[in-house]
Amino acid sequence: MTGLNIEIAGHPDQAENMLADMANRHGLIAGATGTGKTVTLQVMAEQFSQIGVPVFMADVKGDLSGLATPGKVNEKIHNRLDQLAIKNYSNRAFPVVFWDLYGKRGHAMRTTISDMGPLLLSSLMQLNETQTGVLYAAFRFADDQGLLLLDMKDLRALLAWISDQRKELSKLYGNLAPSSIAAIQRRLLMLEEQGAEQFLGEPAVSLSDLMQTDFSGNGVISVLDATQLMTEPRLYAMFLLWLIAELFEQLPEVGDPEKPKLVFFFDEAHLLFDDANDTLIDKIEQVVRLIRSKGVGIYFITQNPGDLPDSVLGQLGNRVQHALRAFTPRDQKAVKTAAQTFRQNEGLDTETVITELGVGEALVSFLDEKGRPRPVQRALIHPPQSRIGPLSDEERRAHMERSPFRGRYDQVLDRHSAYEMLQERAEQAAREAGEAETEKAETGAGGRGRQRQSVFEAFAKSAMRSVGSQIGRQIARGLLGSLFGKR
């Protein structure tokens, strides 16, 4: 066996390691609640960091912050070390940066309305097909006009303007039903109530800040605190999907590297596919299939492999399956499905063993040097070197004070964008209307001056003229943010 190894699990008689040059072939960590998935996730993050691979992971329970400080050997860890005959174990901390979409328990993590794009926003707002079409038209108009959509007020201003000018704009962009526009505006209000204004804006997170190594060559582990975000599961899923798509869009092709450029862990992965429409699922499948060539490995964490579509599940080459319980007919079906996802081992009854696994024990199957799944093996998960459990609030604050990104994302940036541009056009239209009124008064009611035009008319005419002159000034968006599927 050649190359770097990711030492995740083992057995007294045989080690079960993942090859680093196969780690960008994606993976799955599955199992019932309380069976050890979080510790497995922690151990994998540690191992990737030690070979110089940056990691991004969502911390949905708050437990993974312990990566930032050394652990302590207790009786359970001591017993596991003896079972696996591990001799070179030592407790240590790992380089960790904390992030938080709400900016409370980590650096604020933002993206713009434009980068999020109409596909993800329509899914996030649960728009129907007609409403989604109107949102796409709004984005297309913003592109044609060169209007930057950065934050919520930009999109609100755009929708209000389109509502006022819908008769004229419908000639170019199709039917823009008032009821559909109003429905989108109401959904935007709901997003604001969920705190969307906190992370839809600037400064947008730089992806290079998620792909750092420290001075010792260890990969930096970016931990997104999702304890509050998980109260809005759709928001959680859409934001992480956007992040994956942006990585795909911005990173160059690298083929099959010696080790990944980044490993991305997507906890509670079933949320990504709950109620997702076919278009979105197709895009997810496309991103997962293609991002491997960019050197990014995606690892889904969920209770049951059946939570993922077959088209996605079939692309996950590295598997760690913790225990499942078979109390009901539905549970029994889930166990059978999980067992069938492995390459079978003649000496192991996979379906039976899944229900017998203890905490911290798993069935594992990793890809060999030729990219083939190895036969499934029963194994014990290595104990982590960092703390099992969260940092205290004081420890987290002290860690944040030492962060290399301190101050970079703290202050909201409000650039000149659609809101200001549309406001300026309204003021210009008002001036034009005032000039028309003055000229009419000077020439008399029966004179040959220009016909009276309202602010509305002047605004509409000014904007419609600029549609023709600015066609082609589209704003680039990523794979999921794009109207056309490319920049």
C-alpha positions in Angstrom: 0.0 0.0 0.0 1.6 3.3 -1.1 1.0 7.0 -0.4 -0.3 8.8 2.6 -2.9 7.0 4.9 -5.8 8.4 6.8 -5.8 6.3 10.0 -9.5 6.3 11.0 -10.1 2.8 12.2 -8.4 -0.4 13.0 -8.6 -4.0 14.3 -6.2 -5.9 16.5 -5.2 -8.0 13.5 -5.6 -5.6 10.6 -5.4 -1.8 10.0 -8.2 -0.1 8.0 -6.8 3.1 6.6 -8.0 5.3 3.8 -5.6 6.2 1.0 -5.1 10.0 0.8 -5.0 9.9 -3.0 -8.4 8.3 -2.9 -9.9 10.7 -0.4 -11.3 13.0 -3.0 -13.6 10.2 -4.2 -16.0 11.3 -1.5 -17.4 9.3 1.4 -20.2 8.5 3.8 -20.4 8.3 7.6 -23.7 6.8 8.7 -25.3 5.4 11.8 -28.0 5.9 14.4 -27.9 8.7 17.0 -25.4 8.0 19.8 -23.3 5.4 17.9 -20.2 7.5 17.5 -20.5 9.4 14.2 -19.3 12.7 15.8 -16.1 11.1 17.1 -15.5 9.5 13.7 -15.9 12.9 12.1 -13.5 14.4 14.7 -10.9 11.7 14.1 -11.1 12.1 10.3 -10.7 15.8 10.6 -7.6 15.3 12.8 -6.0 12.8 10.4 -6.6 15.0 7.3 -5.2 18.0 9.2 -2.0 16.1 10.1 -1.2 15.3 6.4 -1.7 18.9 5.5 -5.3 18.8 4.1 -7.6 21.7 5.1 -11.0 20.7 6.4 -14.4 22.4 6.4 -17.1 21.0 8.7 -20.4 22.0 10.2 -20.8 21.5 13.9 -24.5 20.9 14.4 -24.2 19.9 18.1 -21.4 22.2 19.3 -19.1 19.2 20.1 -16.5 19.7 17.5 -15.0 22.8 18.9 -12.9 20.5 21.1 -10.6 20.0 18.2 -8.9 23.3 19.2 -7.6 22.0 22.5 -5.7 18.8 23.6 -7.8 15.9 24.9 -7.2 13.8 28.1 -6.8 10.1 28.3 -9.6 8.5 30.3 -10.4 4.9 30.9 -12.3 4.4 27.7 -9.6 5.9 25.6 -6.9 3.9 27.4 -8.9 0.6 26.7 -9.2 1.5 23.0 -5.5 2.2 22.7 -4.8 -1.2 24.2 -7.3 -2.9 21.9 -5.7 -1.4 18.8 -2.1 -1.7 20.1 -1.5 2.0 19.4 1.9 3.0 20.7 2.5 6.5 19.3 -0.7 8.2 20.7 -0.4 11.7 22.2 -3.0 14.4 23.0 -2.7 17.6 21.0 -4.7 20.5 19.7 -5.3 21.2 16.0 -5.4 24.5 14.1 -9.1 25.6 14.1 -10.9 28.6 12.8 -14.5 29.2 14.0 -17.2 30.5 11.7 -20.8 31.4 12.2 -23.4 32.6 9.7 -24.8 34.9 12.5 -21.4 36.1 13.5 -21.8 35.2 17.2 -19.7 32.1 17.8 -17.3 32.6 15.0 -16.3 34.8 12.2 -19.3 36.0 10.2 -19.8 34.0 7.0 -21.6 35.8 4.2 -22.4 35.6 0.6 -24.2 37.9 -1.8 -27.7 37.6 -3.2 -26.1 37.5 -6.7 -23.8 34.7 -5.8 -26.6 32.7 -4.1 -28.6 33.0 -7.4 -32.2 32.3 -8.3 -32.1 28.5 -8.1 -30.9 28.3 -4.5 -33.0 31.3 -3.4 -36.2 29.8 -4.9 -35.5 26.6 -3.2 -34.8 28.4 0.1 -38.0 30.4 -0.2 -40.0 27.3 -1.4 -41.3 29.1 -4.4 -43.6 27.3 -6.9 -42.7 27.0 -10.6 -44.4 30.3 -11.6 -42.8 32.3 -8.8 -39.4 30.8 -9.6 -39.8 31.9 -13.2 -40.5 35.5 -12.0 -37.4 35.4 -9.7 -35.3 34.2 -12.7 -36.7 37.1 -14.7 -35.8 39.5 -12.0 -32.2 38.3 -11.9 -32.0 38.4 -15.7 -33.2 42.0 -15.6 -30.6 42.9 -12.9 -27.9 41.3 -15.1 -29.1 43.3 -18.2 -29.1 46.5 -16.2 -25.8 45.9 -14.5 -27.5 46.0 -11.1 -25.4 44.4 -8.3 -27.6 42.3 -6.0 -25.6 42.1 -2.8 -28.0 42.1 0.1 -31.7 41.8 1.0 -32.5 45.5 0.5 -31.1 45.2 -3.1 -33.5 42.4 -3.9 -36.4 44.1 -2.2 -35.8 47.3 -4.2 -35.5 45.3 -7.4 -38.8 43.4 -6.8 -40.6 46.6 -5.9 -39.3 48.3 -9.0 -40.3 45.4 -11.2 -43.8 45.4 -9.6 -44.2 49.0 -10.6 -42.9 48.5 -14.1 -44.3 45.0 -14.8 -46.4 46.0 -17.8 -43.5 47.4 -19.7 -41.0 44.7 -18.6 -43.4 41.9 -19.4 -42.8 42.7 -23.1 -39.2 41.6 -22.7 -39.3 39.1 -19.8 -42.6 37.4 -20.0 -45.6 37.6 -17.7 -44.7 39.1 -14.4 -47.8 38.4 -12.4 -48.4 40.8 -9.4 -49.5 37.9 -7.3 -46.2 36.1 -7.9 -44.1 39.2 -7.2 -46.1 39.7 -4.0 -45.5 36.1 -2.9 -41.8 36.4 -3.4 -41.8 39.6 -1.4 -43.6 37.9 1.5 -41.1 35.0 1.4 -38.3 37.5 1.6 -39.9 38.9 4.8 -39.9 35.4 6.2 -36.2 35.0 5.4 -35.5 38.2 7.2 -37.3 36.9 10.3 -35.0 33.8 10.1 -32.0 36.2 10.2 -31.0 36.0 6.5 -29.9 39.6 6.5 -27.0 38.5 8.7 -25.3 36.4 6.0 -26.6 37.8 2.7 -24.3 40.6 2.1 -20.7 41.7 2.2 -17.8 41.1 2.9 -18.4 37.7 1.3 -16.2 34.9 2.6 -13.0 34.3 0.6 -12.8 30.6 -0.2 -9.0 30.8 0.1 -9.5 31.5 3.8 -11.1 28.0 4.1 -8.1 26.4 2.5 -5.2 27.3 4.8 -2.3 25.4 6.4 -0.5 26.5 9.5 3.3 27.1 9.9 3.8 23.4 10.7 2.0 22.3 7.5 -1.1 21.1 9.3 -4.4 21.7 7.5 -6.5 24.3 9.2 -9.9 23.0 10.3 -12.7 25.4 9.6 -15.6 24.7 12.0 -19.0 26.3 11.2 -21.0 26.6 14.3 -24.5 25.4 13.2 -26.2 25.1 16.6 -28.4 28.1 15.9 -28.5 27.6 12.1 -30.0 24.1 12.6 -33.2 25.7 13.8 -33.5 26.7 10.1 -32.6 23.5 8.4 -33.4 24.6 4.8 -31.2 27.6 5.3 -28.4 25.4 6.6 -28.6 23.0 3.6 -28.8 25.8 0.9 -25.8 27.7 2.3 -23.6 24.7 2.4 -24.7 23.7 -1.0 -23.8 27.1 -2.3 -20.4 26.8 -0.7 -19.7 23.5 -2.4 -20.8 24.9 -5.7 -18.5 27.9 -5.3 -15.6 25.6 -4.6 -16.3 23.8 -7.8 -16.6 27.0 -9.8 -13.5 28.7 -8.5 -10.9 25.9 -8.1 -8.8 24.7 -11.1 -8.8 21.2 -12.4 -6.1 19.1 -10.7 -7.0 15.5 -11.7 -6.0 12.9 -9.1 -3.7 14.7 -6.6 -1.6 12.9 -4.0 -4.0 14.3 -1.3 -7.1 16.5 -1.5 -6.9 20.2 -1.6 -9.9 20.4 0.8 -12.2 17.9 2.5 -15.8 19.1 3.2 -18.0 17.4 5.8 -21.7 17.8 5.3 -23.5 16.8 8.6 -27.3 16.1 8.6 -26.9 15.5 4.9 -30.6 14.4 4.5 -31.6 18.1 4.9 -30.0 18.8 1.5 -32.5 16.5 -0.2 -35.6 16.9 1.8 -38.3 18.5 -0.4 -35.6 19.4 -3.0 -37.0 19.5 -6.6 -35.6 17.5 -9.5 -33.7 20.5 -10.9 -31.9 21.0 -7.6 -31.1 17.3 -7.1 -29.7 17.2 -10.6 -27.4 20.2 -9.8 -26.3 18.5 -6.6 -25.4 15.3 -8.4 -23.5 17.3 -11.0 -21.5 19.1 -8.4 -20.6 16.0 -6.5 -19.6 14.1 -9.6 -17.4 16.9 -11.0 -15.8 18.5 -7.9 -13.6 15.4 -7.4 -11.4 16.6 -10.3 -10.9 19.9 -8.4 -9.3 18.0 -5.5 -12.2 18.4 -3.1 -13.6 15.4 -1.2 -17.2 15.6 0.1 -18.2 13.4 3.0 -21.9 13.2 3.9 -22.9 12.4 7.5 -26.4 11.0 8.0 -28.3 8.4 10.0 -29.1 6.1 7.0 -27.6 5.7 3.6 -31.1 5.6 2.2 -31.4 9.3 3.1 -29.4 10.1 0.0 -30.5 9.7 -3.6 -29.0 6.7 -5.4 -27.3 9.0 -7.9 -25.4 10.6 -5.1 -24.8 7.6 -3.0 -23.2 5.7 -5.9 -20.4 8.3 -6.0 -19.3 7.9 -2.3 -16.4 5.5 -2.4 -15.3 5.6 1.2 -17.8 4.3 3.8 -18.0 4.2 7.6 -21.2 2.6 8.8 -22.0 2.8 12.6 -24.8 0.8 14.2 -28.4 0.9 13.0 -31.3 -0.5 15.1 -33.9 -2.7 13.6 -36.9 -2.2 15.9 -39.6 -1.7 13.2 -40.1 -3.0 9.6 -38.9 0.4 8.3 -35.7 0.1 10.4 -35.2 -3.4 9.1 -35.5 -2.2 5.5 -32.9 0.6 6.3 -30.5 -2.0 7.7 -30.8 -4.1 4.5 -30.2 -1.0 2.3 -27.1 0.0 4.3 -25.7 -3.6 4.1 -26.2 -3.6 0.3 -24.1 -0.5 -0.2 -20.9 -2.3 0.8 -18.7 -4.7 -1.2 -19.5 -7.9 0.6 -17.0 -9.9 2.7 -17.6 -13.6 2.6 -16.6 -14.0 6.2 -19.0 -11.3 7.5 -22.8 -11.2 7.7 -23.0 -7.4 7.1 -26.7 -7.1 7.6 -26.5 -8.8 11.0 -23.4 -7.1 12.2 -24.8 -3.6 11.5 -27.3 -4.2 14.3 -24.7 -5.5 16.7 -22.1 -2.8 16.5 -21.2 -1.1 19.8 -20.5 2.6 20.3 -17.3 3.6 18.5 -17.4 0.5 16.4 -18.2 0.5 12.6 -18.2 -1.3 9.4 -15.7 0.3 7.0 -14.8 0.0 3.4 -12.3 2.3 1.7 -11.0 2.4 -1.9 -7.9 0.6 -2.8 -5.0 2.0 -4.9 -7.0 1.3 -8.1 -10.2 3.0 -6.9 -12.0 -0.2 -6.1 -14.0 -0.6 -2.8 -12.3 -3.0 -0.5 -14.4 -5.8 1.1 -16.3 -4.5 4.2 -14.5 -5.0 7.5 -15.6 -4.7 11.2 -13.3 -2.2 12.9 -12.9 0.1 15.9 -12.6 3.8 15.5 -9.3 5.4 16.7 -9.7 7.7 19.7 -9.2 11.4 18.9 -6.2 13.3 20.1 -8.1 16.5 20.8 -10.8 17.0 23.4 -14.1 15.0 23.0 -16.7 17.7 23.8 -17.0 21.5 23.3 -14.9 24.4 24.4 -16.3 26.6 27.1 -17.5 30.1 26.1 -14.4 31.6 27.6 -12.1 29.2 25.8 -13.8 29.9 22.5 -13.5 33.7 23.0 -9.8 33.4 23.8 -9.3 31.3 20.6 -11.2 33.8 18.5 -8.9 36.6 19.8 -5.9 34.7 18.4 -7.6 34.0 15.0 -5.7 35.1 11.9 -9.0 36.5 10.5 -9.8 38.6 13.4 -11.4 41.8 12.2 -11.6 40.8 8.6 -15.3 39.9 8.5 -16.6 41.7 11.6 -18.0 44.9 9.9 -20.8 44.8 7.3 -19.8 46.4 4.0 -22.6 48.3 2.1 -21.4 49.0 -1.4 -23.2 51.0 -4.1 -25.5 48.4 -5.5 -29.1 47.9 -6.9 -30.8 49.7 -4.0 -28.8 52.9 -4.5 -28.8 52.6 -8.3 -32.6 52.3 -8.5 -33.0 55.1 -6.0 -30.8 57.3 -8.2 -32.9 56.4 -11.3 -36.1 57.3 -9.4 -34.6 60.7 -8.5 -33.6 61.3 -12.1 -37.1 60.4 -13.3 -38.6 62.8 -10.8 -36.4 65.6 -12.1 -37.4 64.8 -15.7 -41.0 64.9 -14.7 -40.5 68.2 -12.9 -38.8 69.7 -15.9 -41.7 68.6 -18.1 -44.2 70.3 -15.7 -42.2 73.5 -15.8 -42.0 73.5 -19.6 -45.7 72.9 -19.9 -46.4 75.8 -17.5 -44.2 78.1 -19.5 -45.8 77.2 -22.9 -49.3 77.2 -21.6 -51.9 74.5 -21.4 -52.6 74.7 -25.1 -49.0 75.2 -26.2 -46.8 72.9 -28.1 -44.6 71.8 -25.2 -44.2 68.2 -24.2 -47.1 66.2 -22.9 -47.1 65.8 -19.1 -45.4 62.7 -17.9 -45.6 61.4 -14.4 -42.6 60.3 -12.2 -43.7 56.7 -13.0 -43.6 57.3 -16.7 -40.3 59.1 -16.7 -38.8 56.3 -14.6 -40.1 53.6 -16.8 -38.9 55.2 -20.0 -35.5 55.9 -18.6 -35.1 52.3 -17.4 -36.5 50.8 -20.6 -34.0 52.8 -22.7 -31.2 51.4 -20.6 -32.3 47.9 -21.1 -31.5 48.1 -24.8 -28.2 49.9 -24.2 -26.9 47.5 -21.4 -27.8 44.1 -22.8 -24.7 41.9 -22.4 -23.5 43.5 -19.1 -24.4 40.4 -17.2 -23.0 39.8 -13.8 -21.1 36.5 -13.5 -22.5 33.9 -11.2 -21.5 30.4 -10.3 -22.8 27.0 -11.2 -25.9 27.1 -8.9 -26.2 30.9 -9.1 -26.2 31.1 -12.8 -29.0 31.5 -15.2 -27.1 29.5 -17.8 -25.2 27.0 -15.7 -21.8 28.6 -16.2 -20.0 31.9 -15.6 
